[in-house]
Amino acid sequence: MSNLKAWLEDEHRSELILKHQLKALSEALSQQQAEKPISSSSPWVHCSVRASTQTPTKTPQCERVASSITAQMHKEEEANAECQRKFSALPVPSRVIQPLYQEMMERREKERQQGHEQRKNFLLSAQKPFSFQEREKEKREKLIASQDQENKVPTVGKPRRKLEKDSLHSELKDQEEVCRTVHAQATVRQENSSAPLIPKRRSAEHTRKEKLGFLDEKPSFQPKIIPQVPDFSRLHKALQTEALRKTESRDVTKCRPFHLRTSALPERQRMMSPKKSQEPKLSLSRSKSLGALTSLSPDTLPTYITDAVRKRGMAIRKSLEMRDSKNHEHAEWLRKYQTRSQAMKKTVALHAKFLDPHSSLKEVCDEKLKQHM
């Protein structure tokens, strides 16, 4: 709707410009006529000035002159309008203004920035592995530096009395722990001597060592880790070329040789009626068109089908075949569509019948008849 309004405004503006130009031309012509002397003026003016004095026989002549002048002016106006229409530059439409251009450029810049951000995010998401080694190295160095700072913290020296008390307290603790361990060992020995379950415990420990001994062993297999990421695109291309080569080098199925014996079969002898057998056979002579053509004089034009006629016939046949094939495809598609729609209707009806707990009036009527019969 906006385009139509703009077009109408442009048309209206061009019409106003043409009217203004025609008005200027008419004013210029009137000025030229006013500047000319009265003697060189047209006889129509002379007749109009002295119309009262002249006789009525001279009025048709003045009218003819006036009509010729008006026709000439009309032709000049038409010629000027046609010249303006063909060779004058049209004004710029009102819809083509600078803000629209600026909006278009801003939109284009926004789209470019969005595309740049999308590509940047995609590249960041598709970064190769093992690129975080430098980051881990920096973390490790920071941890080592922090541990060194903690170790370098100066220890405050304790007084001598506190040191003596601490040493006595630690000695007492050590003695208590030794007594506790000796007492525990004695109790364990007494229990072992009294309990008859020693062989079972030993066998359980032996089986546990046998079953779980592989955990203490060092693994002999040391996997080799490749730090580089393989070029998957190159490997994919190589796989595609290999698959194409395999498909191309596939052995062609060869037919087994055989000997066709139809040519050796005797001719089938048809049973002929006696009337037909008595009829004489007519000898069909060959057409003499070739001989007639060869016997023509060299001055006559040759009669043969040109390439243009042959190509035209081929194009017509091809178009007819294409039309027939399209009609056949349309009919086939319509038939398949009808079959599908019928099957769908049947399935929908069955599904609705299964979902509907109520039975139809016909079924109810049949059941009631069976009950009362």
C-alpha positions in Angstrom: 0.0 0.0 0.0 2.9 2.4 0.8 4.5 1.7 -2.6 1.2 2.5 -4.4 0.9 5.8 -2.5 4.5 6.8 -3.3 3.9 6.0 -7.0 0.7 8.1 -7.1 2.6 11.0 -5.4 5.4 10.7 -8.0 2.9 10.8 -10.9 1.1 13.8 -9.4 4.4 15.6 -9.0 5.4 14.9 -12.6 2.0 16.2 -13.8 2.4 19.4 -11.9 5.9 20.0 -13.3 4.6 19.5 -16.9 1.8 21.9 -16.3 4.2 24.5 -14.9 6.5 24.1 -18.0 3.5 24.4 -20.4 2.4 27.5 -18.6 5.8 29.1 -19.0 5.9 28.2 -22.7 2.5 29.7 -23.3 3.5 32.9 -21.5 6.7 33.1 -23.6 4.6 32.7 -26.8 2.2 35.4 -25.7 5.0 37.8 -25.0 6.5 37.2 -28.5 3.2 37.8 -30.1 2.7 41.1 -28.1 6.2 42.3 -29.1 5.5 41.9 -32.9 4.0 44.9 -34.8 0.4 45.1 -35.6 1.1 44.9 -39.4 2.8 41.5 -39.0 0.1 40.2 -36.7 -2.2 37.5 -37.9 -5.2 38.3 -39.9 -7.4 36.8 -37.2 -6.5 39.7 -34.9 -7.2 42.2 -37.6 -10.6 40.6 -38.2 -11.4 40.5 -34.5 -10.6 44.2 -34.1 -12.8 45.2 -37.0 -15.4 42.6 -36.7 -18.2 45.2 -36.4 -17.2 47.1 -39.5 -16.7 44.0 -41.8 -19.4 42.2 -43.6 -20.6 38.9 -42.5 -19.1 37.2 -45.6 -15.6 37.6 -44.2 -16.2 35.9 -40.8 -15.7 32.3 -42.0 -12.2 33.3 -43.1 -11.3 34.6 -39.6 -12.7 31.5 -38.0 -10.6 29.3 -40.2 -7.4 31.3 -39.4 -8.3 31.1 -35.7 -8.8 27.3 -35.8 -5.5 26.8 -37.7 -3.7 28.8 -35.0 -5.3 26.9 -32.2 -4.5 23.6 -33.9 -0.9 24.6 -34.3 -0.6 25.7 -30.7 -2.1 22.4 -29.6 0.4 20.5 -31.7 3.3 22.5 -30.2 2.0 21.8 -26.7 1.8 18.1 -27.4 5.3 18.1 -28.9 6.7 19.9 -25.8 4.9 17.5 -23.5 6.2 14.4 -25.4 9.8 15.9 -25.4 9.5 16.5 -21.6 8.2 13.0 -21.1 11.0 11.4 -23.1 14.1 13.5 -22.4 13.5 15.2 -19.1 14.9 13.7 -15.9 12.3 12.5 -13.5 12.3 13.8 -10.0 13.7 11.6 -7.2 10.9 9.6 -5.6 9.9 10.7 -2.1 10.5 7.2 -0.7 14.2 7.3 -1.5 15.5 9.5 1.3 18.6 9.6 3.5 17.2 8.1 6.7 16.1 4.9 4.9 19.6 4.5 3.5 21.1 5.1 7.0 18.7 2.5 8.5 19.7 0.0 5.8 23.4 0.6 6.5 22.9 0.2 10.3 20.9 -3.0 9.7 23.7 -4.3 7.5 26.4 -3.4 10.1 24.3 -5.2 12.9 24.0 -8.3 10.7 27.8 -8.2 10.1 28.6 -7.9 13.8 26.1 -10.8 14.7 27.8 -13.0 12.1 31.2 -12.1 13.5 30.1 -13.0 17.0 28.5 -16.3 15.8 31.8 -17.3 14.0 33.8 -16.3 17.1 31.6 -18.4 19.4 31.7 -21.4 17.0 35.5 -21.2 16.9 35.7 -21.0 20.7 33.4 -24.0 21.0 35.4 -26.0 18.5 38.8 -25.5 20.1 41.2 -28.4 20.0 41.9 -30.4 23.2 45.2 -30.1 25.1 45.1 -26.3 24.8 44.7 -26.0 28.5 48.2 -27.2 29.4 49.5 -23.6 29.8 46.6 -22.8 32.1 47.3 -25.9 34.2 51.0 -25.0 34.3 50.2 -21.5 35.6 47.9 -23.0 38.3 50.7 -25.4 39.4 53.2 -22.6 39.7 50.8 -20.5 41.7 50.2 -23.4 44.1 53.9 -24.0 44.5 54.5 -20.3 45.2 51.7 -20.3 47.9 53.1 -23.4 49.6 56.6 -21.9 49.7 55.2 -18.8 51.3 53.4 -20.8 53.9 56.6 -22.8 54.7 58.5 -19.6 55.1 56.3 -18.3 57.9 58.6 -17.8 60.9 57.9 -20.2 63.9 57.6 -18.5 67.3 60.1 -20.0 69.8 58.4 -21.5 72.9 59.9 -20.9 76.4 62.1 -23.5 78.0 59.6 -24.5 80.7 56.9 -25.2 78.1 59.4 -27.3 76.1 60.2 -29.4 79.2 56.5 -29.9 80.0 55.8 -30.9 76.4 58.6 -33.5 76.4 57.4 -35.1 79.6 53.9 -35.2 78.4 55.0 -36.9 75.1 57.0 -39.5 76.9 54.1 -40.4 79.1 51.9 -40.8 76.0 54.4 -43.0 74.3 54.6 -45.3 77.4 50.8 -45.5 77.5 50.7 -46.5 73.8 53.3 -49.2 74.3 51.4 -50.7 77.2 48.2 -50.6 75.3 49.8 -52.4 72.3 51.4 -55.1 74.6 48.1 -55.7 76.3 46.3 -56.0 72.9 48.9 -58.5 71.6 48.5 -60.6 74.8 44.7 -60.7 74.4 45.0 -61.6 70.7 47.4 -64.5 71.5 45.1 -65.9 74.2 42.1 -65.7 71.8 44.1 -67.4 69.0 45.2 -70.2 71.3 41.7 -70.8 72.5 39.9 -70.4 69.2 39.7 -73.4 66.7 39.1 -71.1 63.7 42.7 -70.4 62.8 42.9 -72.5 59.6 39.7 -70.9 58.3 41.1 -67.4 58.7 44.4 -68.4 57.1 42.6 -69.9 54.1 40.4 -66.8 53.8 43.5 -64.6 53.8 45.2 -66.8 51.3 42.2 -66.7 48.9 41.9 -63.0 49.3 45.5 -62.5 48.4 45.1 -64.8 45.4 42.0 -62.9 44.2 43.1 -59.4 44.9 46.9 -59.8 44.4 46.7 -58.2 41.0 45.9 -54.8 42.6 49.4 -54.7 44.2 51.1 -55.5 41.0 52.2 -52.8 38.7 50.6 -52.9 35.2 52.9 -54.0 32.4 50.8 -52.2 29.8 51.6 -48.5 29.5 49.3 -46.8 27.0 50.9 -44.4 24.6 48.9 -41.1 24.5 49.1 -39.1 21.2 49.0 -35.4 22.2 48.1 -34.3 18.6 44.5 -34.3 17.4 44.0 -36.2 14.1 42.8 -34.4 11.0 39.3 -35.9 10.8 38.4 -34.1 7.5 41.4 -35.6 5.7 40.6 -39.0 7.1 37.0 -38.7 6.0 38.0 -37.7 2.5 40.4 -40.7 2.4 37.6 -43.0 3.5 35.2 -41.6 0.9 37.8 -42.1 -1.9 38.5 -45.7 -0.7 34.7 -46.4 -0.7 34.4 -45.0 -4.2 37.3 -47.0 -5.4 35.8 -50.2 -4.0 32.4 -49.5 -5.6 34.1 -48.8 -9.0 36.2 -51.9 -8.9 33.2 -54.1 -8.2 33.1 -57.2 -10.4 30.4 -57.1 -13.1 28.0 -59.9 -13.1 28.6 -62.0 -16.1 25.9 -64.1 -17.8 26.6 -67.7 -18.5 27.1 -68.4 -22.2 24.2 -70.2 -24.0 23.3 -71.2 -27.5 20.0 -70.0 -28.8 18.4 -72.7 -30.9 15.4 -70.9 -32.2 17.0 -70.3 -35.6 17.4 -74.1 -36.0 13.7 -74.8 -35.5 11.7 -75.7 -38.6 9.1 -73.3 -40.0 5.6 -73.8 -38.6 3.3 -75.2 -41.2 -0.1 -73.7 -41.1 -3.2 -75.5 -42.1 -4.6 -73.7 -45.1 -8.0 -74.2 -46.6 -8.3 -75.6 -50.1 -9.8 -72.4 -51.4 -6.9 -70.4 -50.2 -4.4 -72.9 -51.5 -6.0 -72.7 -55.0 -5.7 -68.9 -55.1 -2.7 -67.7 -57.1 0.0 -65.9 -55.3 0.4 -62.2 -56.2 4.0 -61.2 -56.7 4.6 -57.8 -55.0 7.1 -55.7 -56.9 9.4 -53.3 -55.2 8.6 -49.6 -55.2 10.1 -47.7 -58.1 10.5 -44.5 -56.1 14.2 -44.9 -55.8 14.6 -45.6 -59.5 12.3 -42.6 -60.3 14.5 -40.4 -58.1 17.7 -41.6 -59.7 16.3 -41.1 -63.2 15.5 -37.4 -62.5 17.6 -34.8 -64.3 20.3 -33.0 -62.3 18.4 -29.7 -62.8 15.6 -30.7 -60.5 15.8 -30.1 -56.8 16.5 -33.1 -54.6 13.7 -34.4 -52.5 14.9 -35.2 -49.0 13.9 -34.4 -45.4 15.9 -31.5 -44.0 17.6 -31.5 -40.5 15.2 -28.8 -39.4 12.1 -30.9 -40.2 13.7 -33.9 -38.5 14.5 -31.9 -35.4 11.1 -30.4 -35.3 9.5 -33.8 -35.4 11.8 -35.1 -32.7 10.9 -32.1 -30.5 7.2 -32.6 -31.0 7.5 -36.3 -30.2 9.5 -35.5 -27.1 7.0 -32.9 -25.9 4.1 -35.4 -26.4 5.9 -38.1 -24.6 6.7 -35.8 -21.7 3.0 -34.7 -21.5 1.9 -38.4 -21.6 4.3 -39.3 -18.8 3.1 -36.3 -16.7 -0.5 -37.3 -17.2 0.4 -40.9 -16.2 2.2 -39.8 -13.1 -0.7 -37.6 -12.1 -3.1 -40.4 -12.6 -0.9 -42.8 -10.6 -0.5 -40.3 -7.8 -4.3 -39.7 -7.7 -5.0 -43.4 -7.5 -2.5 -43.9 -4.7 -3.9 -40.9 -2.9 -7.4 -42.3 -3.1 -6.3 -45.7 -1.8 -4.4 -44.0 1.1 -7.4 -41.9 1.9 -9.8 -44.9 1.9 -7.4 -46.9 4.1 -7.1 -43.9 6.5 -10.9 -43.5 6.6 -11.2 -47.2 7.5 -8.6 -47.0 10.2 -10.1 -43.8 11.7 -13.5 -45.4 11.8 -12.2 -48.6 13.5 -10.2 -46.5 16.0 -13.3 -44.4 16.8 -15.4 -47.5 17.1 -12.9 -49.1 19.5 -12.7 -45.9 21.6 -16.5 -45.3 21.7 -18.0 -47.4 24.5 -21.5 -47.0 23.1 -22.8 -49.3 20.4 -24.8 -48.3 17.4 -28.6 -48.6 17.1 -28.3 -51.4 14.5 -26.1 -53.5 16.7 -28.5 -52.9 19.7 -31.5 -53.9 17.5 -29.7 -57.1 16.3 -28.9 -58.1 19.8 -32.4 -57.5 21.1 -33.8 -59.5 18.2 -31.4 -62.4 19.0 -32.5 -62.3 22.7 -36.2 -62.4 22.0 -36.2 -64.8 19.1 
